[in-house]
Amino acid sequence: MKIVLLYLICINILTLSLFGVDKLLAIKSKRRIPEKDLLVFSFVGGAIGGLLGMFMFNHKVSKGSFLWKFAFVLIAQIILFVFMRI
């Protein structure tokens, strides 16, 4: 159980960081992190970090297509955690 908790902490910090880096790259008009990568990191346990990143950095919050995909990932992750009883 401690390993799962450590994993979740690390993946959420990483996902939060990726959203921040992507926002910085967007501001500087540089090559961005693909949306699918942000969604994959969110799906494998980093949905809370992704959600925090979206609101902390005001990033991807006005892009409807991304919000729908992210909402699906978040709901899927919640269902998965409920069934795993984490």
C-alpha positions in Angstrom: 0.0 0.0 0.0 2.9 2.4 0.7 4.3 1.8 -2.7 1.0 2.6 -4.3 0.7 5.8 -2.3 4.3 6.8 -3.2 3.6 6.1 -6.9 0.5 8.2 -6.8 2.3 11.1 -5.2 5.2 10.9 -7.7 2.9 10.6 -10.8 0.8 13.5 -9.7 3.8 15.7 -9.1 5.1 14.8 -12.5 1.8 15.4 -14.2 1.4 18.8 -12.5 4.9 19.7 -13.6 4.2 18.6 -17.2 1.1 20.9 -17.3 3.3 23.7 -16.0 6.0 23.1 -18.5 3.5 22.9 -21.4 2.0 26.2 -20.3 5.4 27.8 -20.3 6.2 26.4 -23.7 2.8 27.7 -25.0 3.6 31.2 -23.7 7.0 31.1 -25.4 5.5 29.7 -28.6 7.8 26.7 -28.4 7.1 23.1 -29.3 4.5 21.8 -26.9 3.9 18.5 -25.0 1.3 16.6 -27.0 -2.2 16.5 -25.5 -2.2 12.7 -25.6 0.9 12.6 -23.4 -0.8 14.9 -20.8 -3.8 12.6 -20.9 -1.7 9.4 -20.6 0.1 10.8 -17.5 -3.3 11.8 -16.1 -4.8 8.4 -16.8 -2.0 6.3 -15.2 -2.6 8.0 -11.8 -1.9 11.7 -12.3 -5.4 13.0 -12.8 -5.3 15.1 -9.5 -2.0 16.6 -10.6 -3.4 17.3 -14.0 -6.5 18.9 -12.6 -4.4 21.1 -10.3 -2.1 22.0 -13.2 -5.1 23.0 -15.3 -6.3 25.4 -12.6 -3.0 26.6 -11.2 -1.6 27.5 -14.6 -4.9 28.3 -16.2 -3.9 25.8 -18.9 -6.3 23.9 -21.2 -9.3 25.2 -19.3 -11.0 26.8 -22.3 -10.3 24.0 -24.8 -13.5 22.0 -24.9 -12.2 18.9 -26.6 -9.4 18.5 -24.1 -11.8 19.0 -21.2 -14.1 16.2 -22.4 -11.2 13.8 -22.8 -9.8 14.8 -19.4 -13.2 14.4 -17.8 -13.4 10.9 -19.2 -9.9 10.1 -17.9 -10.7 11.5 -14.4 -14.0 9.5 -14.2 -12.2 6.3 -15.4 -9.5 6.8 -12.8 -12.0 7.4 -10.0 -13.9 4.3 -10.9 -10.7 2.3 -11.1 -9.6 3.5 -7.6 -13.0 2.8 -6.2 -12.8 -0.8 -7.4 -9.2 -1.1 -6.2 -10.3 0.5 -2.9 -7.3 2.8 -2.7 
